[in-house]
Amino acid sequence: MEYAKKMRPSPRKVLCVVMYFASAAFICFITRGIYLRFDYKRVIFPAAEPLVCNRNRSVHRRPPGTESKTEISDVFIGVKTTRKYHSSRLQLILDTWYSLAPEEIYFFTDVDDSSLQEKTNGHIVNTGCGQGYAMPILCCKLSIIISMFHETGKRWLCHVDDDNYLNVPNLVNLLRQYDHNQDHYIGRESLPKPKVVVDSAIRKEVQFWFATGGAGVCYSRALISKMMIYASKENFQKTCARIGQPDDVTIGFIVESLLNRTLTKVCTLNSHLQTMADIPVGEQKKQVTFGYDLKDLRLKGVNVINMTAVVNDDPTRLKSFHCTFFRGYGNCPEIIPEPPPAN
């Protein structure tokens, strides 16, 4: 009994041990959320959250632990733009999310721009497709993006428009859920029902889902390899003309009607077709892309995320979002005031 009493720890020692482990747990919890380092190659991407939603068909999910994780270096990111927006939309991208993956991002435009070439270390591609948004021009630009990706050894192709904000860590987490060796077509549908068009090659109506290019679209390498017969720079414009539709609709036709694959629908990919202010403030960090429109005819005003501006001259609010959550990346002031708490 005397021996047992001597070996029994005092309440003070017990309290010290509990406080020690509680402090260690608290530090781990806090640091788990810190995933930025001042070197974009060392960005530590947090555990993936369930980003896929509204999925109505079965898809091939990656079995856990079957292969090395997808890293940002495995992703080819194409941004479609035009000369008109070099000094506005592209500059906003360069000031914000471009800094999260500068070696993986290429801009596909319609003119030479030596200033942007210097800023992006040679990542400006003059497609020679012409300026504007006519169907042949859009199809030409996307075909060059697809063909350029096909020549790389990367796992994933993702393309966005110049009016998108891309949350690069969330994109990587999304792609990690899928196997690039399987056929994956990932995006957000813009219509409530499948698109119906006439396939002139068979003179019949066909219907299919397509991912709107304005929200961002991703493809696995396995799928792109199968698409090349219809989507290469030599063939894509012919395929667009076959159904008389622009680039993103034609991609859906290729994937669903010609290759009999399916669209994986992801609701965290957003374009200006959605009302950005409807995204709850607490859900903004979970989104993969944002869109914006400073002259939205539907809303009769601006279509931007619901966020208080914390930097000057920020009508889209995307610089405020970026500088709040990705400080140290991009053109952000040294001192950023904390945003007010969400209601």
N, C-alpha and C positions, 0 to 999 in steps of 0.2 A: 504493500500500500504506500509506504514511504517513497519507494522507487517510482511508482506511478505518479505520485504527486509532483516529484521533482521533474519528471519528463513531460508533464502537462504544460503546454505553452501558456504564458501569461496573456490576459486579454489585450494588453498593449502590443505584444508581439503579433497576435492574431490580427489586430487592427492594422498594423504596419504592412503585413503581408497582403491583406485585402486591398489596401490603398495602392500598393505597388502594382498588383495585377490590374486593378481598375484603371490606373493611369496608363499602363501599357496598352490596354484595350482601347482606351480613348485616343491615344496617339495613333494607333493603327487605323482606327475608324476615320480620323481626320485626314491622314495622309493618303488613305485609299482613294479619296476624291481628287487628290492633286495629281494631275496627269500631264502637266506641261513642264517642259524644260526649255532652256533657251538655246536649243538646237533642235530643229524640226525633225531630224533623223532619230532623235531620242524621245520623241513623243511617246508616252506610255498610254495605250488606249485602255480605258476601263472595261470591266466586264460588260458584255453585250446585254442590252435590255430587249424585251420582246417588241421589236420594231415593226414586224409584219402584221398586217391586219386586213380584214375583209377578204381573206383568201378563201375562194370557193372551190378550189381544185387542189388535188394532191401534188406535191412537189418533192423533189429529192433533197432532203435536208442532209447536211454533213453529219455522219456519225461522230460523236465526240472522240477526240484523240486519234483519228485515223490518219491525219497528215498535219504538216506544219501549218501554223496559223497564217492566214493572209495578212501581209503587212502593206503599208501604203506604197512601198516600192513595187508591189505586185499589181498596182492599179494604174491604168492609163486614163487620164482625165482630159477630155476635149471640151473646149468652150467655143460655142458658135457665136460669132459676132460680125459686125460690119463697120466700115470706116466711120459712119455717122456717130458711133458710140465709143470710139477709142478714148476720147478725153473725158467721158462721163462714166458710163457703165464699167468699162474696163479699168479705169483708174480706181473706182470703188473696189473692184475685186483685188487689184494690186495692193490697195491700202488695207485689205482685210484678209480674207481666207486664203488667198494665193500664198501667203507666207507660211501656211501650214504644210504645203507640199509643193514647193517651187519646181522641183525636178520632175514631177509627175504631170504637171499641168501644161497643156499646149492650147494656144488660141488660134482658131481657124477663121480667117477674115478674107477680105477681097482686095486689099491693097498692100503694098510694102509700107512699113513704118519703122524707120531706123531707130527712133527714140524708144518705141516699145520693144524692139529687138534687143536693145541694150539693157532695158529694165528687166527683161525676162530671160536674159542669157540665151537668146536665139530661139525662143519658143513661140515665135509668131510665124504662122504658116499662111502665106498668100495662096489661097486655093485656086485663084484664077477663074472662079465660077461666076464672077459678076456681082454687082451690088443689088440689094433689094431682097424682097421676100417672095418672089415668084416661085412656083413649084419647081421648075428645073434648077434654079439656083439653090434652093434648100436641099434638094436631093443630091445635087453635086457636092455641096459642102459635107453632108453627112457621109457620102460614099468615100470621100478622102479621109475623114476621121477613121472610118471602119478599116480602110485599106492600110492606113498608117499603123493602126493598132495591130493588125494581122501580121505585120512584119516584125513586131516585137515579140519577146518571150513572156510577156506579162499575162497574168491570170484573168484580169477583168478589164473590160472597157466600160467607162461611164462618161456620158456627155451631158452637159447642162447648157443653158442659154446664158447670155451675158447679163440678164436681169435676175439671176439666181444668186443666192448665198448658199454655199455648200459647207456644212459642218463636217469637216474631214474625219475627225475621230468617230463620229456616228456612222459615217459611210463605211469605214473599215469594219466597225462592229456589225453592221448589217451584212456585209459580204462574207464575214467569217461564219455566218450561219449556213452558208451554202458551199457546195463543192464545185469548183471551177471546171472539173472534169465532166460534170453533168450539164445538161442544157438548161440554162436559166436566163429568163427575160424578166427583169425586175423594174417595175415602174408604177405609176399611178394612172388609172383610167380617167379620162376627162368626160366621158359620157355615162349616163345611167344604164345604158344597154349596149349590146354589141353594135359595132359599125356595120352597115350594109352597103356594099358596093357591087358594081358589075365587073366581073373579071372578063376582059375583052378576049382573052385567049380561049376561053371556053364558052363565052357568051351566056354566062349564068350569074345570078346573084350569089354572093358569098357573104358571110358575116363572121366577125371576129372582134376580139377586144384589142385595143392598142393603148400603149402608154404615151401620154402626152409629153412631148419633148420639153415643154416649158417647165416641167417639174423635176427633170433629170431622169435618165434611164441608164440601166446597167445590163451588161451581157457577159456571160461566161465565155471563156476562150473556146470551150467545146461547141457552144451554140454559134459563135461567130464563124468558126470553121465551116459549119454547115450552111451558113447564110451567104457565104462568099459568091456562090454561083448566081445569086440574085442581087447582092448588095455591094459588090466590089465597085470601084470607080469606073470600070468598063461596063457594068451591067445595071447599076442601081437606077439610073435615069430611065432606062427602058422599063424597069419594073414599076416605077412611079407612073409612067405613061400608060402602062397596061391597065391600071385601075383609075387613072386620072386623079390621084391623091398626093398630098405632100409627103415629106419624108417620114414623119412619125407614124402616120396612118399606114404608109406602105410597109414599114417595119412590122407592124402588127399583122398585116396581110401575109408577109413572108413567114413569120414565126408560126402563126396559128393556122393559116389556110394552106400554105405550101409545105411547111415542115411538120405540121400537126403537133406543135408544142404549145405551151400555155403561158399566159402572163401571170406572174406573181405580183399581186396588188399590194402596194405598200402605202399606207396613209400618212406616213411621216415625210413623204416627198410632196412638196407643195409648189404650186405655180400661182401666178396672178389670177388664175381662174377661180381659186379659192379666195375667200375673204380673210386676209391675214390677221385682222383684228379679232377674228373668232377663235384663234388659237389661244387657249388659256395661257396666262403668263407663266404658270408653273409647268406647262408642257413645252415651252419654247426650246429649252435645252435638249429635249429629246428628239427634235425634228432633224431630218437629214438635209432638207433644203427649204429655203424660203423663196418666194417670188415677191415682186412689188410692181406697182404701177402708179406713177405720180399724176396720171391723168386718166383715171378709171371712169369711163363713161357710165358703167353699170352702177357704180357707187356715187357718181357725180362728185368725185373728189379723189383723194389719195387712197391707195390700197397698200397699207404697210402694217407691220407687226405692231402690237400694242405694247409699246415700250417708251418710257421717258427718255428723251435725248440727254445723254451725259457728255457728248462732245459737240462742238460747234459745227454748223453747216451739215446737218445730217437728216435730210428730209426722208430718207428711206428707213431710218432708225437701225440700219444694219451695221453701221460703224459703231453705234452705241452698244449693240448686242455683242459684236466681236470684241470690242475693247473692254467690255465688262467681264466676259468669260474667257477670253484668250489674251490677257495682258502679256506684253512682251513679244507679241507676234503682230507684224504689220505696223501701220503708221498710226500709232495711238499716243496720246499725250501721256506724260509720265505719271500724272496724278489724275485718277478717274474717281469722281465722287460715287459713292455707293448709290445704286438705284433705290427709290423708295420701295418699301415692302408691298407685295401684291395685296390687293383688297380681298 
